Amino acid sequence: MTHSNHDEFPDDELIERLKEAPVDAQARGVVPPADVVWTRLAARMRESAGGSEPHIGAAKEQPRDRSRSRAGMGGPASWNSVAFGTQTLRRLVTGLAIAAVGVIAVSVTRHASPPSSVPAARRYATGAGELAIVRLADGSRVTLSVGSQLDVPADYAQGNRTLTLNGEAQFQVVAAAGAPFIVKSGTVTTQVLGTTFVVRHYSGDGTTTVAVRDGKVALGATVLSARQQVVVGPGITPVVSPVDDARFAFTDGVLALDNVALRHAIPDLHRWYGADVRLGDSLVARNVVTGRFKGGAPANLKSILELTFDARVVQQGKTLILYSRGERHGK
């Protein structure tokens, strides 16, 4: 039977008819074209929203509690819900019409699929001057250095021991049969079975350093044993060398620098002291830094820099400007 006046059907029935209609249904007028349904439902939405369509703008993803049941989410969304916006509705109606005329050979079910129940990874992060110890479900332990971020998969306890690091951390790994421990940092993947090692790669670093205290790790074809380290990066041939003990100093709350140009040490000084260090003249920029320094506040760093370089340091809040004593500067 052909229906020329589709206004007699409720909205839900129109959508069901679109889903279940034969391939020639629109041509014979059994169901209306997608644009007709869209116009009708959009009008209903405008009426519910007071005469205007909801604004659809860029949305930032917010943390969601996926464990909540639908019964506890306040019931089904209304037609004028922001979460069910006009663009979503248009795609729904158009998609149902396409399926009805057989353009896309897919099975359309009456009920939507349940939301994904895969939980997000757990993220651990440290700020300037902060260290953290992360104890993992299998007994492994991670010492997270300053200004670093570690992502641990939600199913870690089930054997997925692939972690992602941005920054620097020491890993003390408990062996687990059939579940290798993997750390991804930048473009480098480090795999171990049981060891203590350090990985360092901050955003903006051109290289990744891996240092092994005991045990073994593998970086592709490169294998490191106890007391060995390697620096990996684009265009760099990995060369295994004896470990530098300074690589492990951060676990004791110490910043260790060995003959590092002052301008190159600035990012680490910021992470350890939360200070914005600036070089006030070309003479002071020539200095190199060697020593072990305890983290602290910008005022602590001011004293360290004055003593280490015999420099004049002007502090403006968290900004430290270094001048060599041989140069004349205004106050």
C-alpha positions as CSV (number, residue, x, y, z in Angstrom):
1,M,0.0,0.0,0.0
2,T,1.3,3.4,-1.0
3,H,1.3,6.3,1.5
4,S,1.6,9.8,0.0
5,N,1.1,11.6,3.3
6,H,3.9,10.5,5.7
7,D,3.0,13.0,8.3
8,E,0.6,10.5,9.8
9,F,3.4,8.4,11.1
10,P,5.2,9.2,14.4
11,D,9.0,10.0,14.1
12,D,10.1,6.7,15.5
13,E,7.9,4.8,13.0
14,L,9.3,6.7,10.1
15,I,12.9,5.7,11.1
16,E,11.8,2.1,11.5
17,R,10.1,2.1,8.1
18,L,13.3,3.5,6.5
19,K,15.4,0.7,8.1
20,E,13.0,-2.1,7.0
21,A,11.7,-0.9,3.7
22,P,12.5,-2.8,0.4
23,V,15.0,-1.4,-2.0
24,D,12.4,0.3,-4.2
25,A,10.4,1.7,-1.2
26,Q,11.3,5.3,-1.8
27,A,10.5,5.1,-5.5
28,R,7.0,3.7,-4.8
29,G,6.4,6.2,-1.9
30,V,6.2,3.6,0.8
31,V,8.8,5.6,2.8
32,P,9.7,9.2,2.3
33,P,13.1,10.4,0.9
34,A,15.8,11.1,3.5
35,D,15.5,14.9,3.1
36,V,11.8,14.7,3.9
37,V,12.5,12.9,7.2
38,W,15.4,15.2,8.0
39,T,13.2,18.3,7.5
40,R,10.5,16.9,9.7
41,L,12.8,15.8,12.5
42,A,14.8,19.0,12.4
43,A,11.6,21.0,12.7
44,R,10.7,19.0,15.8
45,M,14.2,19.7,17.3
46,R,13.8,23.5,16.7
47,E,10.4,23.4,18.4
48,S,11.9,21.6,21.4
49,A,14.9,24.0,21.6
50,G,12.9,27.2,21.3
51,G,13.2,27.8,17.6
52,S,16.9,27.4,16.9
53,E,19.2,24.5,16.2
54,P,21.8,23.5,18.7
55,H,25.3,25.0,18.1
56,I,27.7,22.4,16.9
57,G,31.3,23.4,17.7
58,A,34.6,21.8,18.3
59,A,34.4,19.7,21.5
60,K,37.2,18.7,23.8
61,E,37.1,15.1,24.9
62,Q,36.5,14.8,28.6
63,P,37.3,11.9,30.9
64,R,34.4,9.5,31.0
65,D,33.4,6.9,33.6
66,R,32.8,3.9,31.3
67,S,31.7,1.7,34.3
68,R,28.4,3.6,34.7
69,S,25.3,1.8,33.5
70,R,22.8,3.4,31.2
71,A,20.3,3.3,34.1
72,G,22.4,5.7,36.0
73,M,22.9,8.2,33.1
74,G,19.6,10.1,33.4
75,G,17.6,8.2,30.9
76,P,17.6,8.4,27.1
77,A,18.6,11.7,25.4
78,S,15.9,14.0,24.1
79,W,15.8,15.1,20.5
80,N,17.2,18.5,21.4
81,S,20.2,17.0,23.3
82,V,23.5,18.6,22.4
83,A,25.0,15.1,22.4
84,F,22.6,14.2,19.6
85,G,23.1,17.3,17.4
86,T,21.7,18.2,14.0
87,Q,24.7,16.9,12.1
88,T,24.5,13.5,13.9
89,L,20.7,13.3,13.1
90,R,21.3,14.2,9.5
91,R,23.9,11.4,9.1
92,L,21.5,9.0,10.8
93,V,18.6,9.7,8.6
94,T,20.7,9.8,5.4
95,G,22.4,6.6,6.4
96,L,19.1,4.8,6.9
97,A,17.8,6.0,3.6
98,I,21.0,4.7,1.8
99,A,20.6,1.3,3.5
100,A,16.9,1.2,2.4
101,V,17.6,1.6,-1.3
102,G,20.4,-1.0,-1.2
103,V,23.3,1.3,-2.1
104,I,25.3,0.0,0.8
105,A,25.0,-3.7,1.4
106,V,25.1,-3.7,5.2
107,S,22.9,-5.2,7.8
108,V,20.9,-2.5,9.8
109,T,19.9,-3.6,13.3
110,R,17.2,-2.2,15.4
111,H,19.5,-1.7,18.5
112,A,22.6,0.4,18.7
113,S,25.9,-1.4,19.7
114,P,26.8,-0.9,23.4
115,P,29.5,1.6,24.1
116,S,33.1,0.4,24.2
117,S,34.1,-1.0,27.6
118,V,37.8,-0.8,26.9
119,P,39.3,1.4,29.7
120,A,41.8,4.1,29.0
121,A,45.5,3.8,30.0
122,R,46.5,5.1,33.4
123,R,48.7,8.1,33.2
124,Y,51.4,9.1,35.8
125,A,53.1,12.5,35.5
126,T,55.6,14.7,37.4
127,G,56.1,18.4,37.3
128,A,59.2,20.6,37.7
129,G,61.3,19.3,40.6
130,E,59.0,16.3,41.2
131,L,60.0,12.6,41.3
132,A,57.5,9.8,41.6
133,I,57.7,6.0,42.3
134,V,55.1,3.9,40.4
135,R,54.6,0.4,41.7
136,L,53.0,-1.8,39.0
137,A,50.7,-4.7,39.5
138,D,53.4,-7.4,38.9
139,G,55.8,-5.9,41.4
140,S,57.8,-4.0,38.9
141,R,58.8,-0.5,40.0
142,V,59.3,2.7,38.0
143,T,61.1,5.8,39.2
144,L,59.7,8.7,37.2
145,S,62.1,11.7,36.8
146,V,61.2,15.4,36.7
147,G,58.8,16.7,34.0
148,S,58.0,13.2,32.8
149,Q,54.9,11.2,31.8
150,L,54.2,7.5,31.8
151,D,51.2,5.7,30.4
152,V,50.4,2.2,31.7
153,P,47.8,0.1,29.9
154,A,44.7,-0.7,31.8
155,D,45.1,-4.4,31.2
156,Y,48.7,-4.4,32.5
157,A,47.8,-7.0,35.1
158,Q,46.5,-9.3,32.4
159,G,49.9,-9.4,30.6
160,N,49.9,-6.3,28.4
161,R,53.2,-4.8,29.7
162,T,53.8,-2.2,27.0
163,L,54.3,1.3,28.5
164,T,54.8,4.7,26.9
165,L,57.3,7.2,28.3
166,N,57.8,10.9,27.6
167,G,60.7,12.0,29.7
168,E,63.0,9.9,31.8
169,A,62.5,6.9,34.1
170,Q,64.2,4.0,35.7
171,F,62.5,0.6,35.4
172,Q,63.1,-2.3,37.8
173,V,61.3,-5.1,36.1
174,V,60.0,-8.4,37.5
175,A,60.2,-11.2,34.9
176,A,56.9,-12.7,33.7
177,A,56.8,-15.7,31.5
178,G,55.2,-14.9,28.1
179,A,54.8,-11.2,28.9
180,P,57.8,-9.2,27.8
181,F,58.2,-5.7,29.3
182,I,58.3,-3.1,26.6
183,V,58.9,0.7,26.8
184,K,58.1,3.0,23.9
185,S,59.7,6.4,24.0
186,G,59.9,8.6,20.9
187,T,60.6,6.3,18.0
188,V,62.5,3.8,20.1
189,T,61.1,0.5,21.5
190,T,63.0,-1.2,24.4
191,Q,62.2,-4.7,25.3
192,V,63.3,-6.6,28.4
193,L,62.5,-9.8,30.3
194,G,63.9,-8.8,33.7
195,T,66.3,-6.0,34.4
196,T,67.0,-2.5,35.8
197,F,67.5,0.2,33.2
198,V,66.9,3.8,32.4
199,V,65.2,5.3,29.3
200,R,65.4,9.0,28.5
201,H,63.6,10.9,25.8
202,Y,61.8,14.2,26.3
203,S,59.6,15.9,23.8
204,G,62.0,17.9,21.6
205,D,64.9,15.6,22.2
206,G,66.6,14.4,19.0
207,T,67.9,11.2,20.6
208,T,66.9,8.5,23.1
209,T,69.3,7.2,25.7
210,V,69.0,3.7,27.2
211,A,71.3,2.7,30.1
212,V,71.3,-0.7,31.8
213,R,72.2,-1.2,35.4
214,D,71.7,-5.0,35.4
215,G,70.2,-7.6,33.2
216,K,69.7,-7.2,29.4
217,V,67.5,-5.2,27.0
218,A,67.1,-5.2,23.3
219,L,66.6,-2.3,21.0
220,G,65.9,-4.0,17.7
221,A,69.2,-5.7,16.8
222,T,71.1,-3.9,19.5
223,V,71.4,-5.8,22.8
224,L,72.7,-4.1,25.9
225,S,74.0,-6.0,28.9
226,A,74.7,-4.8,32.5
227,R,76.7,-1.6,32.7
228,Q,76.1,-0.6,29.1
229,Q,74.3,2.2,27.4
230,V,73.5,3.4,23.9
231,V,72.2,6.6,22.3
232,V,69.8,6.2,19.4
233,G,68.4,8.7,17.0
234,P,67.8,9.5,13.3
235,G,71.0,9.2,11.3
236,I,72.9,7.9,14.3
237,T,74.6,4.5,14.2
238,P,74.0,2.9,17.6
239,V,77.3,2.4,19.4
240,V,77.2,0.5,22.7
241,S,79.5,2.1,25.4
242,P,80.2,1.7,29.1
243,V,77.4,3.1,31.2
244,D,77.6,6.6,32.7
245,D,76.6,6.3,36.4
246,A,75.2,9.8,36.1
247,R,72.3,8.3,34.2
248,F,71.0,6.8,37.4
249,A,71.6,9.9,39.7
250,F,68.0,11.3,39.3
251,T,66.6,8.3,41.3
252,D,68.4,9.8,44.3
253,G,66.9,13.3,43.6
254,V,70.2,14.6,42.0
255,L,70.7,16.3,38.7
256,A,74.1,15.2,37.3
257,L,75.7,17.2,34.5
258,D,79.1,16.5,33.1
259,N,80.7,19.1,30.9
260,V,77.4,20.2,29.4
261,A,77.2,23.6,27.7
262,L,75.1,25.9,29.8
263,R,72.7,26.7,27.0
264,H,72.1,22.9,26.6
265,A,71.6,22.5,30.3
266,I,68.8,25.0,30.5
267,P,65.9,22.5,29.7
268,D,67.1,20.3,32.6
269,L,67.5,23.2,34.9
270,H,63.9,24.2,34.2
271,R,62.7,20.6,34.9
272,W,64.5,20.4,38.2
273,Y,64.0,23.9,39.5
274,G,60.9,25.2,37.7
275,A,63.0,28.2,36.6
276,D,63.1,30.0,33.2
277,V,66.9,30.5,32.8
278,R,68.0,33.1,30.3
279,L,71.5,34.0,29.2
280,G,72.1,37.8,29.4
281,D,75.3,38.0,27.4
282,S,77.6,36.1,25.1
283,L,80.4,35.6,27.7
284,V,78.2,33.7,30.2
285,A,76.8,31.6,27.3
286,R,80.3,30.1,26.8
287,N,80.2,28.3,30.2
288,V,79.9,24.6,30.7
289,V,78.3,22.8,33.7
290,T,79.8,19.9,35.6
291,G,78.5,18.8,38.9
292,R,75.7,17.2,40.9
293,F,72.9,19.4,42.1
294,K,69.9,18.8,44.4
295,G,66.6,20.0,43.0
296,G,64.8,22.9,44.6
297,A,63.2,26.3,44.1
298,P,64.4,29.0,41.6
299,A,66.1,30.8,44.5
300,N,68.2,27.7,45.2
301,L,69.2,27.6,41.5
302,K,70.1,31.3,41.7
303,S,72.6,30.6,44.4
304,I,74.1,27.6,42.6
305,L,74.6,29.6,39.3
306,E,76.2,32.5,41.1
307,L,78.7,30.2,42.9
308,T,79.3,27.9,40.0
309,F,80.0,30.6,37.3
310,D,80.9,33.6,39.5
311,A,78.0,35.2,37.6
312,R,75.5,37.9,38.5
313,V,72.0,36.5,38.4
314,V,68.9,38.8,38.3
315,Q,65.8,37.0,39.5
316,Q,62.3,38.2,38.3
317,G,59.8,35.7,39.8
318,K,60.7,32.3,38.3
319,T,62.9,33.9,35.6
320,L,66.7,34.0,36.1
321,I,68.9,36.1,33.9
322,L,72.6,35.4,34.0
323,Y,75.3,38.0,33.3
324,S,79.0,37.5,33.4
325,R,80.8,39.6,36.1
326,G,83.0,41.2,33.4
327,E,80.1,42.8,31.7
328,R,78.4,46.0,32.9
329,H,74.6,45.9,33.0
330,G,71.9,48.1,34.4
331,K,70.0,47.1,37.5
